[in-house]
Amino acid sequence: MRRYRDHALKMDREDPLSHLRDNFYLQAHKIYLEGNSLGLLNKQAEARILESIQEWKDLGIDGWLSARSPWFWLAEKVGTKMAKLVGAKSGEVIATGGTTQNIHTLFSAFYRPDERRRKIVADILSFPSDLYAIKSIIKLKGGDPEKDLVLVQSKNEKHLAESDFIDHLADDVVIVWISPVLYQSGQLLDIADIAREAQSQGVLVGLDCSHSAGVVPHTLHENNIDFATWCGYKYLNGGPGSTGFLFVHEKHQDQEPGLQGWFGYKKRQQFAMHPSFDHEPGAAGWQTSTPNILSLAALDGSLDLLNEVGIEVIRKKSLLLTDFLMECVQNMLLPAHKDLKIVTPADSARRGGHVSLQHPAARLISLALNARGVVVDHRPPDVIRMAPSALYSSFQDVYNALEILKVIMDDGNLEQYDRGVKWVP
Ligand SMILES: Cc1ncc(COP(=O)(O)O)c(C=O)c1O
């Protein structure tokens, strides 16, 4: 134990990003390991929100064109900042909607089933909302989700193999939908391999990057990914219910959006108020409604911080944190607790930004951790997720959290933490 505590101290002393912690509002007496669910507020985001409120006070409607960052172009500006973090060109990313909403928007245009091609390949471990959206789109387009949605299965309910996606590609598939990092296990998939094979078979590739954007480098443009979306409130620290992002590859810049609205209209002619729709080329044309400026302001500030650090540096520290977390679990907990397992791959090339532990009493263990100030989450039935953030977590946070977990597990009296709130399995 002492060895790991000393190692944490040494890693913190040598951490070139340790000063960034002061930019974040960390809760007193808590260890926050939920950066993959809701990133914490940072001072850059706060300053931009406050600035926008002041501009609203001072300028009223003139803020659309006269704010320091005119609101009319803020979604595009934030999209450009985001593009750098995911290996995209600036016109390929727009800040808009939410992830589920963006899946509807993207599939409305890219899912064009015909007699020959009508299937969508996704996987059983996808975030459920993705599957709800995809099934509803199949129905809206006159299909039957039972036949038209092919779900890649998992051999162990936690992991997937790229070859399983590739094996399902065929000339009757329209789209393959993949999450580069699986929300439950934190497994990172090799998207480039699947994308190459899909493209050779004329299958479009769509991604849900919610658990990878801002923590894992992407090469969306270079990999020829057709379209993607992700949340703004996780590793991007855009705040609760933050505006999300939508990516459409440059090769589709003339593709007419399926769901159309006036904020996707040719930007410079939007206020001509023409009755028929003519979209702005690129991702901007996929907007529909007036953007939420306060939410975009938070992202505008927060993305400055991420870009200042750079995604490669973020990834490097994130892996050091999760390596250390897994090593501590391996040595401090697993020998005495045979029911506890690490489900996140040990190989760093296969790991996203969080670590998932599996235990039959995962729900109670996560309640116990929360009761003792370690903020983690439980994903039914048996997973506890821990996500140290490269921008605001320390190695001591990780060590201290695991020391608390050890006390909880060694004590074993978990029922005392049951607050009677149960998710129905
Ligand atoms: C992987 C993934 N996809 C989609 C969503 C849904 O996002 P939204 O509520 O923004 O639609 C989430 C939410 O946590 C998620 O983790």
The ligand as an ORCA input file, in Angstrom:
! r2SCAN-3c Opt
* xyz 0 1
  C     -22.395      6.620    -25.417
  C     -23.570      7.520    -25.250
  N     -24.376      7.756    -26.304
  C     -25.451      8.546    -26.193
  C     -25.780      9.148    -24.999
  C     -27.017      9.990    -24.919
  O     -26.705     11.311    -24.977
  P     -27.849     12.456    -25.043
  O     -28.584     12.406    -23.747
  O     -27.060     13.703    -25.204
  O     -28.719     12.147    -26.187
  C     -24.961      8.944    -23.875
  C     -25.299      9.579    -22.595
  O     -24.679      9.424    -21.584
  C     -23.837      8.093    -24.012
  O     -23.040      7.846    -22.973
*
